[in-house]
Amino acid sequence: MAKSDKKSSSKAAKAVLLPVSAGSAPIDIGISAEHRAAIAKGLNGLLADTFTLYLTTHNFHWNVTGPMFNTLHTMFMAQYTELWNAVDPIAERIRALGFPAMGSFADFGGISTLPDAPTTPPKAKEMIRILVAGHEAVARTARSLYPLVEEASDEPTADLLTQRLDVHEKAAWMLRSMLEE
């Protein structure tokens, strides 16, 4: 019996997601329906975290002030652009697994592990701290999916997660470097 046919005992594998449409053609890509549902649920969490971090980063780009303005304004733009470009591949992987990708603020807010951006823009150094925490949280979300993805032999999702981890860990490192005295 292939790894992808085994039933997972993890909570994520017991996720209840409805396929895109009941009348669509069956999906037989070598990953069980249970694994596909659990992976899609986890990827929707990653999508929510990524979009929340995108919004916070873009907000900080607009509202940063102080002596580091030019450096941070430019850095935040590069980071929010990268995050914006990341949401589509995550959503498309969810769709390839046969499930809907979330796309509303309510849905994202309900499952994101990141807090919303502060209503009053913080000082520049606090923005940096918030973004470090955000990138680290998204990295943890991505990393938490590996056991399920490996059990299901879902290499495309593993590749996507590896790419996301690289981006978030480097962004956190670069931002942390700006906090040193």
N, C-alpha and C positions, 0 to 999 in steps of 0.2 A: 504494500500500500504506500503510495507517494505521500510525502509530507503534506502536500496541499489537501489531501483527503482526510487527514486527521482532524478531529474536532478539538478546538482549544478550550481549555478550562478557564481561561481568563475572562474577566468581566467584559472586556472589549469585544471578545468573540461572540458574546451573547447580545450584542447590540441589535436593536430592532430598527432597521431602516427599510423603507419600501423601495423596491427597484424603480427605475425611471418610469416605466409603464408596464402594466400587467400584460398588455398585448404585444410587447416587443419580442423580438427573437431571443431565444435563450442564449446565455453567455457560457461558453465552454473554453476558457483560456488556461485551464489547468489549476485554477484556484477555486476552492469550494465557495459556495454562496455565503456560507457563514464567515469564512475568512474575508471574502470581498466586502461584506457588510461591516465587519469590525474594522477593517483597514480604512474603508470610506469614512466611517465615523471618526476614527483617529485623524484622518486627513482633513476632515471638516474642522476639527479642533485646531489643527495647524493652520488652516486657512483663516480661521477666526483670529488666532493670535497674530498671524502675519498682517492681516488687514488692520487690526487694532494698532499694531506697532507702526504701520504705514501712516495711519491717521495722526498718531501722536508725533511722529517724526516730521510730518508735513506741517502740523500745527507749530512745532518748535521752530521750523524753518521760517515761518511767517513772523514769529513773535520774539525771536532771539534779539537781545540787545547787549550792549557792553563792549569792553575792549576786545573780546574774541569774536565780535559780530561777523566779520567777513569770513574768517576761517570756519566758524560753525555754520553760518548761512550756506556756504558752499558744501561743506561736509554733509549737512542734513539733506540738502537737495540730492546729492549723489546717493545717500542712503534711502531716502523715500522713493527715488526713481527705481532703485534696485528692488525694493519691497513691492512696488507697484507691478514691476515686471515678473515678480515671483508668484503673485496670486493666480495668474492664468494657468501656468503649468500644474499647480496644486489642484485647482478646480478641474482641469482637464483629466488629471489622473483619477479623480473621484468619478468623473463621468465614464472614463474607460473601464472602470470597475463595475459600472452599471447602476450607479446611484446618483441622486441629485447633489449638486454642490450648493451649499448655503450661499445666500447673497443678500440678506437683509441685516440692517443694524441690530434689530431685535434678536435675530438668530446669533449673530456674532457676539453680541453683548452677553447672551445667555450662556455661552460656552467658552469664551476666551478666558485664559488664565491671567491675562494682563488687565490692569485697571484702565479705565478711560483716561484720556489726557486731563490734567488739572483744568478747572474752569478759568482760573486766573493763571496766566503764564508765569512759571517760576523764573528765577534768575538762571543765567546761563549754566553755571556749574550744577545746579539741581536738574536742569534739563539733561545734562550729560549723564548724571547718576540715574535718572529715570530711564534713559535709553539703554544704558548698560544693563540695568535690571530687565528691561524688555527683551533685549537680544538674548540674554542668558535664559530667560523664561521660554522664548521660542525654541532655543536650542534644546532645552529640557523636554519640551513637547515633542519635537522631532525625534530625539533620542529614545523617548519612551515607546515609540512605535516599532523599534527594531525587533524586539522579540517576536511579536506577532507577524511582522513582515518576513522575518527569517523562517518562522515556522511554516508560513504559506508559500515559501520559495518565490516571493514577489520581488524579483530583481529590479524591475523598473521603479517601484516605489522605494526600494532600498537606495537606488542611485539618486533619486530625487531628494531623499532625506540626507544623504551624504553631501550633496551640493548645498542644501540649505544649512546644514551644520557648519560647513566651511565658511559660508557668508556670515552667519550670526556670531560665530566664535571670533572671527577676525574683526568684525565691527565692534564687538564688546571690548576686545583688546585695544583697538585704536581709540575708542572713547575713554577707556580707563586710563590710557596713557596721558590724556589731556587733564586728568585730575591730579597728576603728580605735581608736587611743588618743586 
